[in-house]
Amino acid sequence: FALEESVTAEEKQERVAELMELQEEVATENNRLFEGKTVKVLIEQIDDGTAFGRTEYDAPEVDNECIVSTENSPLSVGSFSMVTISDTTAYELFGKLSHS
């Protein structure tokens, strides 16, 4: 038993775009909750004084990326660091190493 196509391709695209816009708004609001907080981050990559990783709340490839200013601190890939989040976007957290 198959349903007939009752929604045009254009309408489908509009609905997807509307949902993606709503998802970005939700993600942005959720990430703002991290601003000013210190979180544990798994360091996955280090490049020119910037480390890239994931918080303990994020899954690889589908969740946030945490971008960390290393301030020339000795970090290693695979290590955990405490990071204070200073800014966010829908899919990124920006922070600095916590020294407390």
Rosetta silent file (secondary structure, phi, psi, omega in degrees, C-alpha in Angstrom):
SEQUENCE: FALEESVTAEEKQERVAELMELQEEVATENNRLFEGKTVKVLIEQIDDGTAFGRTEYDAPEVDNECIVSTENSPLSVGSFSMVTISDTTAYELFGKLSHS
SCORE:     score description
SCORE:     0.000 S_00000001
   1 L     0.000  119.460 -177.955    0.000    0.000    0.000 S_00000001
   2 L  -119.930  143.804  176.280    1.626    3.241   -1.130 S_00000001
   3 L   -84.481  147.373  175.458    0.571    6.819   -0.588 S_00000001
   4 L   -77.066  150.878  176.001    0.244    9.146   -3.522 S_00000001
   5 L   -67.995  111.654 -179.872    2.593   12.121   -3.769 S_00000001
   6 L  -113.325   -5.503 -179.717    0.569   14.967   -2.319 S_00000001
   7 L  -117.956  128.432 -178.641    3.410   17.348   -1.471 S_00000001
   8 L   -70.639  159.614  177.295    5.396   19.020   -4.231 S_00000001
   9 H   -59.535  -39.494  178.962    9.189   18.892   -4.316 S_00000001
  10 H   -62.430  -43.892  178.967    9.252   22.652   -3.770 S_00000001
  11 H   -64.080  -39.240  177.693    7.062   22.340   -0.658 S_00000001
  12 H   -60.519  -46.038  179.459    9.307   19.568    0.667 S_00000001
  13 H   -62.448  -41.015  178.455   12.377   21.784    0.252 S_00000001
  14 H   -63.555  -40.749  179.385   10.634   24.684    1.990 S_00000001
  15 H   -66.107  -42.343  177.645    9.671   22.453    4.913 S_00000001
  16 H   -62.073  -44.927  179.518   13.206   21.113    5.263 S_00000001
  17 H   -61.003  -41.093  178.870   14.612   24.657    5.183 S_00000001
  18 H   -64.015  -43.292  178.415   12.121   25.750    7.846 S_00000001
  19 H   -65.549  -40.700  179.403   13.045   22.816   10.085 S_00000001
  20 H   -64.990  -38.317  177.330   16.774   23.430    9.636 S_00000001
  21 H   -64.517  -43.465  177.808   16.325   27.093   10.558 S_00000001
  22 H   -63.494  -42.313  178.683   14.391   26.118   13.673 S_00000001
  23 H   -61.243  -40.425  179.252   17.050   23.542   14.595 S_00000001
  24 H   -64.889  -38.883  177.129   19.770   26.178   14.297 S_00000001
  25 H   -63.330  -43.677  179.586   17.816   28.508   16.608 S_00000001
  26 H   -64.082  -45.605  179.924   17.396   25.727   19.177 S_00000001
  27 H   -62.107  -40.889  178.802   21.086   24.761   18.969 S_00000001
  28 H   -62.342  -46.113  178.915   22.145   28.401   19.373 S_00000001
  29 H   -62.246  -43.970  179.931   19.953   28.822   22.461 S_00000001
  30 H   -63.366  -42.079 -178.699   21.221   25.571   23.982 S_00000001
  31 H   -69.024  -29.807  177.539   24.860   26.479   23.397 S_00000001
  32 H   -59.624  -25.986  178.321   24.436   29.897   24.994 S_00000001
  33 L   -63.954  -21.908  179.629   23.877   28.019   28.259 S_00000001
  34 L   -81.205  -19.509 -176.144   27.566   27.027   28.145 S_00000001
  35 L   -59.416  128.423 -178.605   28.842   30.622   28.038 S_00000001
  36 L    86.125   -7.482 -179.176   30.827   31.397   31.187 S_00000001
  37 L   -93.833  154.397  174.949   30.871   27.745   32.256 S_00000001
  38 E  -105.620  127.118 -175.899   33.946   25.537   32.582 S_00000001
  39 E  -129.533  156.734  177.311   33.637   22.148   30.885 S_00000001
  40 E   -83.397  128.743 -176.402   35.796   19.083   30.358 S_00000001
  41 E  -125.347  131.902  172.300   37.031   18.823   26.754 S_00000001
  42 E   -85.860  119.986 -178.937   38.704   15.905   24.976 S_00000001
  43 E   -79.993  122.859 -177.691   41.424   17.366   22.748 S_00000001
  44 E  -107.902  -22.829 -176.827   41.240   15.812   19.268 S_00000001
  45 E  -158.433  145.625  175.513   43.532   18.064   17.218 S_00000001
  46 E  -130.330  130.545 -177.100   46.031   20.868   17.787 S_00000001
  47 E  -147.340  114.584  175.320   46.943   23.326   15.052 S_00000001
  48 L    49.075   54.271  175.757   48.919   26.591   15.376 S_00000001
  49 L    79.127    7.203  177.796   47.996   27.434   18.959 S_00000001
  50 E  -126.328  133.067  177.085   44.407   26.293   18.653 S_00000001
  51 E  -107.767  148.161  178.835   43.021   23.012   19.930 S_00000001
  52 E  -123.228  134.622 -178.952   39.871   21.351   18.665 S_00000001
  53 E  -161.031 -166.037 -178.356   37.861   18.932   20.735 S_00000001
  54 E  -131.361  143.978  172.527   34.558   17.779   22.155 S_00000001
  55 E   -77.912  171.356  178.507   32.933   18.287   25.511 S_00000001
  56 L   -67.690   -8.695 -179.823   31.757   15.287   27.457 S_00000001
  57 L   -96.203   -5.479 -171.351   28.265   16.079   26.151 S_00000001
  58 L  -112.740  139.088  174.490   29.141   15.892   22.436 S_00000001
  59 L   -94.504  145.472  178.432   29.429   12.992   20.021 S_00000001
  60 L   -60.491  145.581  172.497   31.970   13.162   17.188 S_00000001
  61 L    70.651  -13.682 -178.859   30.778   14.323   13.778 S_00000001
  62 L  -124.102  -14.425 -177.671   27.213   15.166   14.847 S_00000001
  63 L  -117.666 -167.791 -176.843   27.544   17.549   17.797 S_00000001
  64 L   -57.621  154.268  166.939   29.456   20.669   18.779 S_00000001
  65 E  -112.656  137.267  177.870   33.119   21.260   18.206 S_00000001
  66 E  -103.696  123.346 -178.231   34.977   23.080   20.951 S_00000001
  67 E  -107.400  119.683 -169.220   37.664   25.467   19.699 S_00000001
  68 E  -118.869  126.611  171.374   40.216   26.259   22.391 S_00000001
  69 E   -76.031  118.328 -172.730   42.860   28.968   22.506 S_00000001
  70 L   -84.299  -16.973  179.515   45.828   27.075   23.967 S_00000001
  71 L    50.801   38.937  179.206   47.882   30.129   24.990 S_00000001
  72 L    60.107   22.776  175.748   51.008   28.033   24.322 S_00000001
  73 L   -78.039  145.116  179.485   50.032   25.566   27.038 S_00000001
  74 L   -74.896  106.742  176.976   51.360   22.052   26.598 S_00000001
  75 L  -118.524  156.954  175.017   48.396   19.988   25.434 S_00000001
  76 L  -133.964  146.224  177.537   48.339   16.614   23.776 S_00000001
  77 L   -60.094  134.441 -179.153   45.822   14.958   21.505 S_00000001
  78 L    94.619   -7.082  178.870   43.734   12.496   23.496 S_00000001
  79 L   -91.597  162.374  175.015   44.050   14.411   26.760 S_00000001
  80 E  -103.140  141.776  176.831   41.261   16.086   28.699 S_00000001
  81 E  -137.030  148.785  174.591   41.405   19.778   29.599 S_00000001
  82 E   -88.151  127.563 -173.744   39.137   22.082   31.533 S_00000001
  83 E  -128.028  132.253  174.907   37.969   24.900   29.257 S_00000001
  84 E   -93.889  122.317 -175.782   35.993   28.036   30.100 S_00000001
  85 E   -81.485  126.507 -177.994   33.532   28.799   27.305 S_00000001
  86 E  -109.074  -23.640 -177.427   33.531   32.450   26.244 S_00000001
  87 E  -154.540  158.223 -179.027   31.442   32.421   23.067 S_00000001
  88 E  -145.662  157.940  167.102   29.181   30.092   21.110 S_00000001
  89 L  -127.125 -170.733  179.570   27.468   29.578   17.778 S_00000001
  90 L   -62.008  -33.886 -173.310   24.869   26.996   16.845 S_00000001
  91 L  -129.608   12.271  179.436   27.498   24.296   16.372 S_00000001
  92 E  -139.657  146.030  171.977   30.688   25.581   17.997 S_00000001
  93 E  -116.401  137.566  178.751   31.897   26.472   21.460 S_00000001
  94 E  -117.920  135.773 -178.990   34.873   28.816   21.859 S_00000001
  95 E  -159.487 -179.861  177.628   36.946   28.923   24.998 S_00000001
  96 E  -126.539  154.659  177.572   40.238   29.204   26.815 S_00000001
  97 E   -59.598  138.414  178.360   42.007   26.797   29.087 S_00000001
  98 L   -87.355  132.164 -179.109   40.890   27.145   32.675 S_00000001
  99 L  -107.147   17.617 -179.525   43.724   27.793   35.091 S_00000001
 100 L  -104.383    0.000    0.000   41.699   27.303   38.263 S_00000001
